[in-house]
Amino acid sequence: MAIGVISYKSKTDNILFSGSNVGLAANIGYMYEISPSIFIGPQVGYTGGTLVKAKINGQQFDLPDDQKEALHRLTVSAGVTIRL
C-alpha cells in the first residue's frame, strides 16, 4: 500500500487542465509454485484519488461537489518468477 500525490494533466488544443491531490495505491498478489524454480501468479491493483482543485491554463479554482474529478484505476495482471 502507498499514499502519495496523484496528479492529472490533459491538453486539448490550447487548453491545459491539471490538478493533484492525495491518492492511494494498493496491490495484492499470490505466486503458485509450478516447479522448485518457476512460480506464476495473479495480481490485482487499485489506484485512486479525487481532484477537488484544478487549474485551467494556470488559473486555479475549486471544483463543485457534483463536478469533482475522480481518478481511479483497477489493474489485473499475471506474473512469472524464475529462481536462478
Secondary structure, 3 states (H helix, E strand, C coil): CEEEEEEEEEEECCEEEEEEEEEEEEEEECCEEEECCEEEEEEEEEEEEEECEEEECCEEEECCHHHCEEEEEEEEEEEEEECC
